[in-house]
């Protein structure tokens, strides 16, 4: 496994120009029945897929406004053509590598730092209303903190970041993923290494229908924070927002 990680890192190091900062985005290929499955049975798989595409669109458009280089880490690993056909070629793509979420996240950071990146943050696409201010604040925090983390309302986290010299692979090992203990366990692991951690404001990941309806209420007041998602919710009447079709 170690040889494989080294090979991947060296390959990226040869091909990618050095960048002081990088945003790593984790996303799945837009395959019906394979994304945001916890939104069923309230929503059918077709609407879930369209909603997921809106989440990704809003997330990427927000991140591009920060002016920082993006690397989209996709799953499954054979879906690069699907991702490029969908999102174009103006961002870098990299297959997720690992046997579980922790390995995949750790390997994504390792590859970024091996390519010359000095600081990196990783986010998913479950918070389409996340603001550029949060991303800018995260990178700013890394100038004088070892790590930055954004707690999610469900006990996980929506963002995590490191500088190259403060990154530790083991921070992602033996974490109880997909539980309400992810954030607490990660903080404990960082504390065990003596890391100084900057905590961002809490945000809501959209995993369940109740989360989506909470987001819909917010977007009814401020559509600009996630315009693609807001337009879709309004058009379809999901969560009783807009006109049902």
N, C-alpha and C positions, 0 to 999 in steps of 0.2 A: 504493500500500500504506500509506503514511504517513497519508493522509487517512482510510483505513478504520480504522486503529488509533485515530486521534483521535476519530472518530465513535463508536466503541465505548466508549472511555473516557469521553467526555462524557455518553453515554447512561446509563452506570452511575452516574456522578457525580450526575446529576440524581435518580436513583431510589433510590439506596442511602443509608441513614444512615451517618454517619461512625463508624468503628470503629478503635480503636487497634491491634487485632491481628486477623489473619485466618488461618485454615487453608485452604489451597487443596488440594482432593483431585482427582486425575485418575483418571477411571474410564471404562470402556466400557459401552455399553448391553448388557444381558444377552441377546445374540443367539447362538443355538447355532452353533458353528463359527467364531465371530468373537472369542472370548476364550480366553486361556491356551492357545493352539494348540500351544505347545511341550511340553505335557503329553501329547500324543499321540505315538506310537500306544499307549502303555501304558494310557491311559484313553480311552474313547469320548467323543464330543462331548457327549452328554447328561449324563454324570457330570461332565465338565469344567465345564459350565455351572452345575450345582448347586454344585460346589465353589467356583467363582468368586463366586457369590452369597453363599456363606458368608464368603469373604474380605472382600467389601465390607461385609457386616453386621458382622463383627468389627471391621473398621477404623473404621467410622463410630461404632459404639457406644463404642469406646475414645476416639475424638476428642471425642465429646459429653461425656465425663466430664471433660475439661479445662475445660469452661465457656466455650470460645472460639468465636466465630462460624465457621461452615463455609461454604465455597462449593464445590460439586461441579461441576467442569468435565468435561463429558461429550463423548463421541465415539461415533457420528457426530453432526454438528451438528443433524440433524433429529430427534433422538431424545428431545427434552425430555418429550413426553407419556409415552413409555415409562419414562423415569427417574422422573417424578412418580408414575405409577401404581405403580411398584415401591417407591419409597423415601418417598413422602409429600411433604408441603409444609413440614416443619419445618426445612428447610435451603434455602439459596439454590442455584439452578442457573444455570449459564452454559455455553454451547457453547464447545468448544475452537476456537480461531481460529488458523490458520496452515497452511503447506504441509508442515511437518515437526515433529518433536517439539520441537526447539529453539525454533522460532517460536511454537509453541503455549504452551510454558512461559513464555517471555518475555512474550508478550501477556497471559497470565493475571496475571502479576505487575504489568505496566503498568496493567492495568485496576483491580487492587486498589489500587494506590497513587494512581491518578487519582481514586478514589472517596473518598480521605481516610484510608485505612489507613496506619498508621505503620510496622508491621512485619508480615511475612507469611512463612509457611513453606509449602512445597509438598511433598506426598507422593503416592505412588500407593497401590495396594491389593494389592501383591505381598508384603507382610509382615504378615499378619493377627495375628501375635503381638507386634507392636510395642506398647510400653507407654506409658502416659500420662507416665511419668517422662521419657521421651525428648523428648516434645513440650514439656513444661514446661521442660526443660533447654535446648532449642533457643531458645525465646523469651527465656529468661533470658540466654543467651549473646549475643543480639542487642542487649542493653543496652550492651555494651562491645566488640562485635566488628562488623565490617562485614558479615560473612556467616557462615552456619553451614551445615555439610554433614555428611551421614551416609553414610559409605562402605558399599557393599554388598560382600558376599564375592566377587561375580563381576566386580568391577572397575568397576561403575557406582556409583550412589548412590541411597539410598532417601528422602532428604530434602535439601532445600536451602532456604535462607531469607535474606532481606535486610531492612534498613530502607529506608524510602522514599528517603533521601538517598544510600544506598550501592548501590542497584540499578543495574546496567548491562545494557542489552539485549544487548550484544556478548558477554557471558559465555556465551550460549547459541548463538553463531554458530560454524559450521564445527567442531562437536564430532563425533567419530566415533561417533554413536549406535549402540546395540546391539552394542557391542564391549567388550572388557575394558579399553579405554583411556579410557573416559568420565570416570571419577573423576580420573585423572591429568591429562587434558587440561583439565578444568574447574578444577582447582587451579592449573594453569599459567596459565590465563587470568585467574583471580582474582589471582594473584601479579603478573602483568603490570600490573594496575591498582593494585598496592600495597595490596590489601585485606587487612585482618586477618581471618583465618578461624578459626572454632572448629570442631574436628572431633569429631563425636559418635562413640560406640562403633560398631564394625562390626556390621552385621546381615545376615541372609540374605534375599534376595529369592527368592520361590518361582516359578521359571520352568520348571524341568525336573523330571522325575519323581524324580530323586535328591534334589533340594531338598525336594520334598514329603515324601519318606520321612524325611529328617532332621528336618523339622518334626514329623512324626507321632511320632517317638521322643520329642521334647521334650514334645509335648502329652500323651503317655501318662503323663508325670510331673506335668504341670501343665495340666490342661484349661482352667483359668480364664483363661489368657492369650489364648485364642482359642476360646471355648466353642462357637460355631456350627460352626467348622471341625473342632474335636475331635469333636463329636457326629457329624458326617457321616462322618469317617474311621472312627470306631468302628463306626458302623452298617453301613457298606459293606465294611469290612475292607480298604480300600485301604492299600497298603504293609504288609499283614499285621497291621494293628492292628484289634482287635475281631473280630467274627464276619462272615465273608463271606456276602453275600446274592446 
